[in-house]
Amino acid sequence: MNRNRLTLEQIVLWLRSKGRALGNMGVTPAEVRERDAHVPSAAADFDSTNAIGRINAWVSGEIDFEVLCREDGTDVFFRHEEVSRMDEPALEDAYADFLRHMLNPDGTKM
């Protein structure tokens, strides 16, 4: 029995679609990498003028959003979500928070 909630393909498609939809927002996707380890996963890196970010997603449905301040490397945002589908509202909410921190890491330091 497969206990994975998502497929690696679903995750990669979601990450790439988020990168393509950024346009001239000030956040750019750097790369998407796939890992086919014990629990397959994908990660996407993002850059902005003041921050660097990464989204890690596993086929188990766990997704981490992380943002670091480019200037001093401090953690400014971390959020963990568990989803069963890539279209869940909580995932879109987490992504919106991620983008806010990517654009304004100094105003949102923890």
Secondary structure, DSSP 8 states (H G I E B T S, - for coil): ----SS-HHHHHHHHHHHHHTTTTSSEEEEEEEEE-SSS-EEEEEEEESSEEEEEEEETTSEEEEEEEETTT--EEEEEEEE-SSTT-HHHHHHHHHHHHHHH-SGGG--
